[in-house]
Amino acid sequence: MSLPVLGGIIPQQFIIANNELLTALVLLALVAIIGIAVSTLFGGKKNVKNTILITGLPFAGKTVIYYQISSSKTVETVTSIQENEAEVALIEGKSSIHIVDIPGHERLRFKFSEFMPIARAIVFVVDSATVSRQSRLLAEYLYDILSNKFTLDEKIPILIACNKSDLLTAFRKDRIQSLLETEINKLRHTRTAALDTQDSDGSENVYLGFEGKDFSFQDLENDVEFIECSAENKDIDSIKDWMAAVVL
C-alpha cells in the first residue's frame, strides 16, 4: 500500500514520512486498540449472566429472604413497589453475584422479564401456609416464568423455596409440588390456544411438558428444585447453598 493511499485512510499526523511499513504498523495498532475497546465495552456486558432473581407473590417472604442474604439482617417489610438490588459474595474469596428482589404486586411482578436477559437463576418463593388458597395465582406466575423465552433458551434453573415451613399449617414441599403441577396442567390448555406466538414481555405460548401426559416439573429441560425454608427462623442456608452452586 503506497503512502498516498494510506494518507486517505489514516490521519496525516500518523503517517511516517517515506516509511510505508511503519505507517502500516501504526494503522494496525490503531485498529487493534479500537477492537479491544469495543469488545470490552460491549462484549463483556453481553455475556455476563451472574444475576439471580427472587420472585413470588406478596407476603411470601421473598424480601425478607433478600435482606437476610444481602445484609444478614431481618427486617420488617411491606409490599415492594420497586425492585431491590445488591451485589453479594456468597462464598468468601469468590466473585460476588447480583441478586434482584422483584416486586410481588400483580401490576409489578411482570418486571421479572426485564432482568431475564442477564438472569443466571431464579428463586421463586412460596408461602407454604397459604399455598392451597393461592395455588392458581402461583401457577399462573410460575407459568409466565417457565414459558419465558430466556428460561427456555438458556435452560435457567429455578428453585421453588417453600417458605414458612416451620408453621403448623404449612404444606410440605412434595404436596406443594403436586398442587402446582395440577394447576399448571390445567393452565396448559388455555395458555397454548395460540401456539408459536410471543407476548411483549417475552413469554411464549408454549406447551410445557409433554402432550398426552399430565404436567410434571421433571419433564422440563431446565432444572426445577423444591426446598423447605423459614426466613422467620433464619433458616435459609439451603437457598444460599443453591445460589452458590448454580453460579460457580
RODO-2510 file (C-alpha; in nm, 4 decimals, decimal comma):
residues 248
     n   res          X          Y          Z
     1     m     0,0000     0,0000     0,0000
     2     s     0,1541     0,3347    -0,1086
     3     l     0,1783     0,6439     0,1080
     4     p    -0,0835     0,8370    -0,0952
     5     v    -0,3333     0,5552    -0,0370
     6     l    -0,2511     0,5393     0,3344
     7     g    -0,2988     0,9112     0,3534
     8     g    -0,6621     0,8621     0,2610
     9     i    -0,7173     0,6049     0,5375
    10     i    -0,5493     0,7450     0,8491
    11     p    -0,4894     1,0993     0,9744
    12     q    -0,1850     1,2775     0,8275
    13     q    -0,0151     1,3103     1,1684
    14     f     0,0122     0,9297     1,1945
    15     i     0,1899     0,8894     0,8599
    16     i     0,5644     0,8417     0,8984
    17     a     0,7457     1,0105     0,6100
    18     n     0,8952     0,7759     0,3493
    19     n     0,8304     0,4653     0,5595
    20     e     0,5290     0,2694     0,4418
    21     l     0,5985    -0,0271     0,6723
    22     l     0,5969     0,1761     0,9940
    23     t     0,2896     0,3649     0,8794
    24     a     0,1072     0,0364     0,8118
    25     l     0,2058    -0,0901     1,1585
    26     v     0,0631     0,2266     1,3139
    27     l    -0,2631     0,1616     1,1275
    28     l    -0,2794    -0,1976     1,2508
    29     a    -0,2108    -0,0886     1,6076
    30     l    -0,4946     0,1648     1,5923
    31     v    -0,7352    -0,0979     1,4600
    32     a    -0,6330    -0,3406     1,7371
    33     i    -0,6817    -0,0784     2,0106
    34     i    -1,0254     0,0156     1,8803
    35     g    -1,1230    -0,3528     1,8573
    36     i    -1,0183    -0,4201     2,2154
    37     a    -1,2064    -0,1139     2,3407
    38     v    -1,5280    -0,2117     2,1610
    39     s    -1,5024    -0,5714     2,2830
    40     t    -1,4506    -0,4593     2,6425
    41     l    -1,7316    -0,2053     2,6331
    42     f    -1,9990    -0,4167     2,4675
    43     g    -1,8922    -0,7797     2,4517
    44     g    -1,8222    -0,8170     2,8226
    45     k    -2,1626    -0,6995     2,9373
    46     k    -2,3444    -0,9080     2,6801
    47     n    -2,2128    -1,2348     2,8161
    48     v    -2,2401    -1,1627     3,1887
    49     k    -2,5122    -1,3762     3,3483
    50     n    -2,4500    -1,3610     3,7209
    51     t    -2,7916    -1,2301     3,8264
    52     i    -3,0279    -1,4321     4,0446
    53     l    -3,3891    -1,3179     4,0591
    54     i    -3,6037    -1,3609     4,3717
    55     t    -3,9716    -1,3641     4,2819
    56     g    -4,3047    -1,4639     4,4321
    57     l    -4,6451    -1,3375     4,5381
    58     p    -4,6855    -1,0649     4,8046
    59     f    -4,6263    -1,1707     5,1667
    60     a    -4,4460    -1,4911     5,0689
    61     g    -4,1330    -1,3634     5,2433
    62     k    -3,9086    -1,3034     4,9424
    63     t    -3,7967    -0,9557     5,0503
    64     v    -3,7105    -1,0873     5,3982
    65     i    -3,5026    -1,3571     5,2312
    66     y    -3,3399    -1,0952     5,0077
    67     y    -3,2270    -0,8848     5,3055
    68     q    -3,1015    -1,1853     5,5001
    69     i    -2,8871    -1,2853     5,2022
    70     s    -2,7710    -0,9368     5,1057
    71     s    -2,7068    -0,7919     5,4528
    72     s    -2,7628    -1,0752     5,7044
    73     k    -3,0416    -0,8655     5,8577
    74     t    -3,4012    -0,9460     5,9449
    75     v    -3,6263    -0,6530     5,8585
    76     e    -3,9960    -0,5780     5,8689
    77     t    -4,1148    -0,5429     5,5107
    78     v    -4,4216    -0,4251     5,3227
    79     t    -4,5298    -0,4995     4,9679
    80     s    -4,2472    -0,3801     4,7438
    81     i    -4,3207    -0,1150     4,4808
    82     q    -3,9825    -0,1407     4,3129
    83     e    -3,7091    -0,3998     4,2830
    84     n    -3,4255    -0,4268     4,5361
    85     e    -3,0763    -0,4997     4,4061
    86     a    -2,7467    -0,5943     4,5703
    87     e    -2,4054    -0,7445     4,4979
    88     v    -2,3399    -1,0362     4,7320
    89     a    -2,0368    -1,2596     4,7860
    90     l    -2,1923    -1,5916     4,8870
    91     i    -1,8536    -1,7577     4,9313
    92     e    -1,5554    -1,5775     5,0786
    93     g    -1,2884    -1,5166     4,8175
    94     k    -1,5268    -1,5760     4,5270
    95     s    -1,6768    -1,3199     4,2919
    96     s    -1,9968    -1,1528     4,4051
    97     i    -2,3302    -1,2156     4,2375
    98     h    -2,6090    -0,9756     4,1537
    99     i    -2,9406    -1,0538     4,3260
   100     v    -3,2671    -0,8785     4,2468
   101     d    -3,5860    -0,8886     4,4557
   102     i    -3,8798    -0,8467     4,2145
   103     p    -4,1992    -0,6781     4,3462
   104     g    -4,4771    -0,9284     4,4029
   105     h    -4,7709    -0,6947     4,3392
   106     e    -4,9891    -0,8069     4,0494
   107     r    -4,9205    -0,4885     3,8500
   108     l    -4,5442    -0,5021     3,9047
   109     r    -4,4421    -0,8669     3,9008
   110     f    -4,4061    -0,8589     3,5197
   111     k    -4,0828    -0,6674     3,5812
   112     f    -3,9030    -1,0000     3,6151
   113     s    -3,8926    -1,0135     3,2340
   114     e    -3,6722    -0,7009     3,2238
   115     f    -3,3940    -0,8899     3,4023
   116     m    -3,4282    -1,2206     3,2174
   117     p    -3,1560    -1,1401     2,9584
   118     i    -2,8965    -1,1381     3,2412
   119     a    -3,0571    -1,3984     3,4687
   120     r    -2,8481    -1,6960     3,5746
   121     a    -3,1118    -1,8493     3,8032
   122     i    -3,4472    -1,7791     3,9689
   123     v    -3,5677    -1,8297     4,3246
   124     f    -3,9483    -1,8498     4,3356
   125     v    -4,0705    -1,8040     4,6943
   126     v    -4,3945    -1,9705     4,8067
   127     d    -4,5846    -1,9226     5,1330
   128     s    -4,6189    -2,2821     5,2483
   129     a    -4,9031    -2,1930     5,4861
   130     t    -5,1322    -2,0322     5,2258
   131     v    -5,0338    -2,2237     4,9132
   132     s    -5,3646    -2,4116     4,8911
   133     r    -5,5566    -2,0829     4,8637
   134     q    -5,3120    -1,9281     4,6177
   135     s    -5,2244    -2,2270     4,4025
   136     r    -5,3920    -2,0837     4,0923
   137     l    -5,2162    -1,7457     4,1181
   138     l    -4,8854    -1,9153     4,1928
   139     a    -4,9224    -2,1449     3,8937
   140     e    -5,0042    -1,8531     3,6623
   141     y    -4,6989    -1,6559     3,7733
   142     l    -4,4764    -1,9615     3,7551
   143     y    -4,6112    -2,0461     3,4104
   144     d    -4,5071    -1,6990     3,2880
   145     i    -4,1555    -1,7627     3,4163
   146     l    -4,1283    -2,1155     3,2782
   147     s    -4,2544    -2,0100     2,9337
   148     n    -4,0303    -1,7036     2,9081
   149     k    -3,8052    -1,7327     2,6049
   150     f    -3,4900    -1,6820     2,8121
   151     t    -3,5922    -1,9546     3,0573
   152     l    -3,6454    -2,1880     2,7643
   153     d    -3,3426    -2,0928     2,5538
   154     e    -3,0934    -2,0705     2,8406
   155     k    -3,2468    -2,3561     3,0453
   156     i    -3,2406    -2,1313     3,3510
   157     p    -3,2544    -2,3318     3,6770
   158     i    -3,5366    -2,2497     3,9185
   159     l    -3,5595    -2,3030     4,2927
   160     i    -3,9058    -2,3210     4,4498
   161     a    -3,8379    -2,2001     4,8045
   162     c    -4,1221    -2,3194     5,0257
   163     n    -4,1012    -2,0547     5,2985
   164     k    -4,2658    -2,0595     5,6432
   165     s    -4,2227    -2,4352     5,6593
   166     d    -4,1982    -2,4092     6,0388
   167     l    -4,5692    -2,3241     6,0745
   168     l    -4,8152    -2,5947     6,1764
   169     t    -5,0373    -2,5127     5,8797
   170     a    -4,7512    -2,5340     5,6295
   171     f    -4,7656    -2,7839     5,3445
   172     r    -4,4606    -2,9995     5,2823
   173     k    -4,2648    -2,9417     4,9622
   174     d    -4,3919    -3,2623     4,7972
   175     r    -4,7506    -3,1513     4,8481
   176     i    -4,6724    -2,8034     4,7140
   177     q    -4,5103    -2,9525     4,4068
   178     s    -4,8175    -3,1670     4,3449
   179     l    -5,0528    -2,8683     4,3792
   180     l    -4,8517    -2,6575     4,1352
   181     e    -4,8253    -2,9390     3,8828
   182     t    -5,2024    -2,9881     3,8941
   183     e    -5,2719    -2,6177     3,8355
   184     i    -5,0122    -2,5844     3,5579
   185     n    -5,1630    -2,8910     3,3940
   186     k    -5,4968    -2,7058     3,3794
   187     l    -5,3334    -2,3859     3,2524
   188     r    -5,1667    -2,5593     2,9602
   189     h    -5,4975    -2,5941     2,7791
   190     t    -5,5757    -2,2212     2,7956
   191     r    -5,2209    -2,0866     2,7566
   192     t    -5,1498    -2,2815     2,4392
   193     a    -5,4557    -2,1672     2,2454
   194     a    -5,2258    -1,9611     2,0239
   195     l    -4,9062    -2,1601     1,9903
   196     d    -4,5902    -2,0082     1,8453
   197     t    -4,6889    -1,6522     1,9362
   198     q    -4,4935    -1,4310     2,1693
   199     d    -4,6146    -1,1640     2,4098
   200     s    -4,4413    -0,8296     2,4613
   201     d    -4,2960    -0,9416     2,7949
   202     g    -4,1089    -1,2292     2,6353
   203     s    -4,3480    -1,5043     2,7449
   204     e    -4,4311    -1,7626     2,4834
   205     n    -4,7463    -1,9661     2,4448
   206     v    -4,5584    -2,2931     2,4571
   207     y    -4,6826    -2,6278     2,5735
   208     l    -4,4924    -2,7063     2,8912
   209     g    -4,4127    -3,0735     2,9346
   210     f    -4,5392    -3,3472     2,7027
   211     e    -4,8727    -3,3615     2,5246
   212     g    -5,0890    -3,6527     2,6315
   213     k    -4,9175    -3,6643     2,9717
   214     d    -5,0004    -3,4794     3,2934
   215     f    -4,7603    -3,1944     3,3613
   216     s    -4,4539    -3,2700     3,5722
   217     f    -4,1609    -3,0414     3,6545
   218     q    -3,9346    -3,3358     3,5744
   219     d    -4,0404    -3,3124     3,2096
   220     l    -3,8882    -2,9635     3,1714
   221     e    -3,5444    -2,9152     3,0182
   222     n    -3,4378    -2,6714     3,2900
   223     d    -3,3862    -2,7950     3,6457
   224     v    -3,6601    -2,7138     3,8980
   225     e    -3,5853    -2,7921     4,2613
   226     f    -3,8036    -2,7646     4,5739
   227     i    -3,6668    -2,6884     4,9220
   228     e    -3,8256    -2,6035     5,2577
   229     c    -3,7075    -2,2974     5,4483
   230     s    -3,8076    -2,0429     5,7121
   231     a    -3,6954    -1,6835     5,6756
   232     e    -3,8542    -1,6048     6,0131
   233     n    -3,6182    -1,8541     6,1777
   234     k    -3,3261    -1,7500     5,9538
   235     d    -3,3288    -2,0982     5,8083
   236     i    -3,2267    -2,0081     5,4535
   237     d    -2,8859    -2,1758     5,4230
   238     s    -3,0280    -2,4159     5,1657
   239     i    -3,1198    -2,1185     4,9442
   240     k    -2,7720    -1,9674     4,9708
   241     d    -2,6110    -2,3044     4,9017
   242     w    -2,8254    -2,3491     4,5921
   243     m    -2,7411    -1,9968     4,4700
   244     a    -2,3706    -2,0565     4,5166
   245     a    -2,3882    -2,3883     4,3320
   246     v    -2,5608    -2,2527     4,0217
   247     v    -2,3307    -1,9547     3,9705
   248     l    -1,9965    -2,1268     4,0318
***
